[in-house]
Amino acid sequence: MNVRGVHAIYRFEMARWFRTLVQSVLSPVISTSLYFIVFGAAIGARMTEIGGVPYGAFIVPGLIMLSVLTESVSNGSFGIYMPRYSGTIYEVLSAPLSPLEIVVGYVGAAATKSMILGCIMLATARLFVPYSILHPFWMLGFLLLTSVAFSLLGFILGIWATGWEKLQVVPILIITPLTFLGGSFYSIDMLPPFWQQVTLVNPVVYLISGFRWSFYGVADVGVATSLAMTLGFMLACLAVIWWVLRTGYRLKA
């Protein structure tokens, strides 16, 4: 493992992120805070409990996942697309770095950014609604797995995209709707039986369910199933990235 090479990519990506903290951190924090104010503090006080959890606290894991998923994809895609756009990707490809080391550098930085943002969201949520974390280590584990998995998806998106507009297609038209429909604001047990089965096709359901279980011990699907689906998604993304780097798809052209 070329540790110095991986660290160089990682440090460059983190430095770029810290130069744009207002856009990278403040903007999603303000947007999520509005959700906490409207749905948590205002509407939540008038809603009944879900699974024995007050509504304001119930939506905390879902809102954090909403931000983490979106930011992971955005950070992962922008990190690899920018060198493609500027032409510096050829310097990275010609460096003594294996495909695995390149992925670790870019995806590691993107996942770190999402983890930091997730922790900031946790602290921010405490200002608006009271909540508890029943399994803190599992919570951090699900947060880490989700950040890595969707940073890998963002890496794939950054290679696939041929323009800046395409970088926004998946986060806006796919990731955000799937997150809203994945149980961020409700339990899927509240849906009719037919729609419960349809909802289970949504992979984000398993991420939010497992993450919420780490907070309150309640989940829409089994924790083992949530963990298996997250790991399976991450392995699928790794397989796609391995093929991309092996063939040079849209990297060496």
C-alpha positions as CSV (number, residue, x, y, z in Angstrom):
1,M,0.0,0.0,0.0
2,N,1.4,3.4,-1.1
3,V,0.4,5.2,2.1
4,R,2.0,8.5,1.1
5,G,0.2,8.5,-2.2
6,V,-3.2,7.7,-0.6
7,H,-2.6,10.3,2.0
8,A,-1.7,12.9,-0.6
9,I,-5.1,12.4,-2.4
10,Y,-6.9,12.3,1.0
11,R,-5.3,15.5,2.3
12,F,-5.9,17.4,-1.0
13,E,-9.6,16.5,-1.0
14,M,-10.0,17.4,2.7
15,A,-8.2,20.7,2.2
16,R,-10.5,21.5,-0.7
17,W,-13.5,20.7,1.5
18,F,-12.3,22.9,4.3
19,R,-11.9,25.8,1.9
20,T,-15.7,25.7,1.1
21,L,-17.1,25.0,4.6
22,V,-20.0,27.4,4.1
23,Q,-21.3,25.5,1.1
24,S,-20.2,22.1,2.3
25,V,-21.4,22.2,5.9
26,L,-23.4,25.3,6.7
27,S,-25.9,24.9,3.8
28,P,-27.0,21.3,4.6
29,V,-27.0,22.0,8.4
30,I,-29.4,25.0,7.9
31,S,-31.6,23.0,5.5
32,T,-31.9,20.1,8.0
33,S,-32.4,22.4,10.9
34,L,-35.5,23.7,9.1
35,Y,-36.8,20.2,8.9
36,F,-36.2,19.8,12.7
37,I,-38.0,23.0,13.4
38,V,-41.0,22.3,11.2
39,F,-41.5,18.5,11.6
40,G,-39.7,18.0,14.9
41,A,-40.5,20.9,17.1
42,A,-43.7,22.3,15.6
43,I,-45.6,19.4,14.0
44,G,-44.0,16.7,16.2
45,A,-45.5,18.1,19.3
46,R,-49.0,17.4,17.9
47,M,-48.2,13.9,16.5
48,T,-48.7,10.6,18.3
49,E,-45.7,8.4,19.2
50,I,-44.5,5.9,16.7
51,G,-43.3,2.6,18.2
52,G,-43.2,4.3,21.6
53,V,-40.9,7.1,20.3
54,P,-42.0,10.7,20.1
55,Y,-42.4,11.9,16.5
56,G,-39.8,14.6,16.8
57,A,-37.2,12.1,18.0
58,F,-38.4,9.5,15.5
59,I,-37.5,11.5,12.4
60,V,-33.9,12.4,13.7
61,P,-32.2,9.3,12.2
62,G,-34.1,9.7,8.9
63,L,-33.1,13.4,8.5
64,I,-29.5,12.6,9.3
65,M,-29.5,9.8,6.7
66,L,-31.1,12.2,4.2
67,S,-28.2,14.6,4.5
68,V,-25.5,11.9,4.8
69,L,-26.7,10.0,1.7
70,T,-26.9,13.2,-0.4
71,E,-23.6,14.6,0.7
72,S,-21.8,11.3,0.3
73,V,-22.9,11.0,-3.3
74,S,-22.1,14.7,-4.0
75,N,-18.6,14.5,-2.3
76,G,-17.7,11.2,-4.0
77,S,-18.8,12.4,-7.4
78,F,-17.2,15.8,-7.3
79,G,-13.9,14.5,-6.0
80,I,-13.3,12.3,-9.0
81,Y,-15.1,14.4,-11.6
82,M,-13.0,17.6,-10.9
83,P,-9.7,16.0,-11.9
84,R,-11.4,14.5,-15.0
85,Y,-12.7,18.0,-15.9
86,S,-9.4,19.7,-15.3
87,G,-7.3,17.0,-16.9
88,T,-5.3,16.2,-13.8
89,I,-6.7,12.7,-13.6
90,Y,-3.9,11.6,-16.0
91,E,-1.3,12.6,-13.3
92,V,-3.1,10.5,-10.8
93,L,-3.4,7.5,-13.2
94,S,0.3,7.8,-14.1
95,A,1.4,8.0,-10.4
96,P,2.7,4.8,-8.7
97,L,-0.8,4.1,-7.3
98,S,-2.9,1.0,-7.7
99,P,-6.7,1.3,-8.5
100,L,-7.4,0.3,-4.9
101,E,-5.2,3.1,-3.5
102,I,-6.9,5.7,-5.8
103,V,-10.3,4.6,-4.6
104,V,-9.2,4.6,-0.9
105,G,-7.9,8.2,-1.3
106,Y,-10.9,9.7,-2.9
107,V,-13.7,7.6,-1.3
108,G,-12.0,7.8,2.1
109,A,-12.0,11.6,2.0
110,A,-15.7,11.7,0.8
111,A,-16.7,9.3,3.6
112,T,-14.8,11.3,6.2
113,K,-16.7,14.5,5.1
114,S,-20.0,12.7,5.4
115,M,-19.1,11.3,8.8
116,I,-18.2,14.8,10.1
117,L,-21.4,16.2,8.7
118,G,-23.4,13.4,10.3
119,C,-21.9,14.1,13.7
120,I,-22.7,17.9,13.3
121,M,-26.3,16.9,12.4
122,L,-26.5,14.9,15.6
123,A,-25.4,17.8,17.7
124,T,-27.7,20.2,15.8
125,A,-30.7,17.9,16.3
126,R,-30.1,18.1,20.1
127,L,-30.9,21.8,20.0
128,F,-34.5,21.1,18.7
129,V,-35.7,17.7,19.9
130,P,-34.6,15.4,22.7
131,Y,-33.4,12.0,21.6
132,S,-31.4,9.0,22.9
133,I,-28.9,6.6,21.3
134,L,-29.4,3.1,22.6
135,H,-26.5,1.5,20.6
136,P,-23.9,4.2,20.0
137,F,-21.3,1.8,18.4
138,W,-23.9,0.4,16.0
139,M,-24.9,3.9,15.2
140,L,-21.4,4.9,14.2
141,G,-21.0,1.6,12.3
142,F,-24.2,2.2,10.2
143,L,-23.1,5.8,9.7
144,L,-19.7,4.7,8.5
145,L,-21.0,1.9,6.2
146,T,-23.6,4.3,4.7
147,S,-21.0,7.0,4.1
148,V,-18.6,4.6,2.4
149,A,-21.2,2.9,0.3
150,F,-22.7,6.0,-1.1
151,S,-19.3,7.7,-1.5
152,L,-18.5,4.7,-3.7
153,L,-21.8,5.3,-5.6
154,G,-20.8,9.0,-6.0
155,F,-17.3,7.9,-7.3
156,I,-19.1,5.8,-10.0
157,L,-21.4,8.8,-10.8
158,G,-18.4,11.1,-11.1
159,I,-16.8,8.8,-13.7
160,W,-20.1,8.3,-15.6
161,A,-21.0,12.0,-15.8
162,T,-20.1,13.9,-18.9
163,G,-21.1,17.3,-17.6
164,W,-21.8,19.2,-14.4
165,E,-25.5,18.8,-14.9
166,K,-25.3,15.0,-14.8
167,L,-23.7,15.2,-11.3
168,Q,-27.0,16.5,-10.0
169,V,-29.3,14.0,-11.7
170,V,-28.8,11.1,-9.4
171,P,-28.8,13.0,-6.0
172,I,-31.9,15.1,-6.9
173,L,-34.0,12.7,-9.0
174,I,-33.1,9.4,-7.3
175,I,-31.4,9.6,-4.0
176,T,-33.6,12.3,-2.4
177,P,-36.9,10.8,-3.4
178,L,-35.8,7.3,-2.3
179,T,-34.8,8.8,1.1
180,F,-38.2,10.5,1.5
181,L,-40.0,7.3,0.5
182,G,-37.7,5.2,2.7
183,G,-39.2,5.9,6.0
184,S,-37.5,9.2,6.9
185,F,-40.7,10.7,8.3
186,Y,-42.8,7.6,9.0
187,S,-42.7,3.9,9.7
188,I,-43.5,1.6,6.8
189,D,-45.9,-0.3,9.2
190,M,-48.2,2.7,8.8
191,L,-48.7,1.9,5.1
192,P,-51.2,-0.5,3.6
193,P,-49.9,-4.1,3.2
194,F,-49.4,-3.7,-0.6
195,W,-47.4,-0.6,-0.3
196,Q,-45.3,-2.1,2.5
197,Q,-44.1,-4.7,0.0
198,V,-43.4,-2.1,-2.6
199,T,-41.4,0.0,-0.2
200,L,-39.2,-3.0,0.7
201,V,-37.8,-2.7,-2.9
202,N,-36.3,0.6,-1.9
203,P,-32.7,0.0,-0.6
204,V,-32.8,3.2,1.5
205,V,-35.4,1.6,3.7
206,Y,-32.8,-0.8,5.1
207,L,-30.3,2.0,5.8
208,I,-32.8,4.2,7.7
209,S,-34.3,1.2,9.5
210,G,-30.9,0.0,10.8
211,F,-29.8,3.5,11.7
212,R,-33.1,4.2,13.6
213,W,-32.7,0.9,15.5
214,S,-29.3,2.0,16.8
215,F,-31.1,5.0,18.3
216,Y,-34.3,3.5,19.8
217,G,-34.2,-0.3,19.3
218,V,-37.1,-0.1,16.9
219,A,-36.9,-1.0,13.2
220,D,-39.1,-1.7,10.2
221,V,-36.9,-4.6,9.0
222,G,-34.5,-6.9,10.8
223,V,-31.1,-5.4,11.8
224,A,-29.3,-8.3,10.2
225,T,-31.1,-7.7,7.0
226,S,-30.3,-4.0,7.1
227,L,-26.6,-4.7,7.6
228,A,-26.5,-7.3,4.9
229,M,-28.2,-5.0,2.4
230,T,-25.8,-2.2,3.2
231,L,-22.8,-4.5,2.8
232,G,-24.2,-6.0,-0.4
233,F,-24.7,-2.5,-1.9
234,M,-21.2,-1.5,-1.0
235,L,-19.7,-4.7,-2.6
236,A,-21.7,-4.1,-5.7
237,C,-20.3,-0.5,-6.0
238,L,-16.8,-1.9,-5.4
239,A,-17.3,-4.4,-8.2
240,V,-18.4,-1.7,-10.6
241,I,-15.4,0.5,-9.7
242,W,-13.0,-2.4,-10.1
243,W,-14.3,-2.9,-13.7
244,V,-14.1,0.9,-14.4
245,L,-10.5,1.2,-13.3
246,R,-9.5,-2.1,-14.9
247,T,-11.0,-1.0,-18.3
248,G,-10.3,2.7,-18.0
249,Y,-13.9,3.5,-18.8
250,R,-14.1,7.3,-19.3
251,L,-10.8,7.8,-17.6
252,K,-8.2,7.1,-20.2
253,A,-10.2,8.3,-23.2
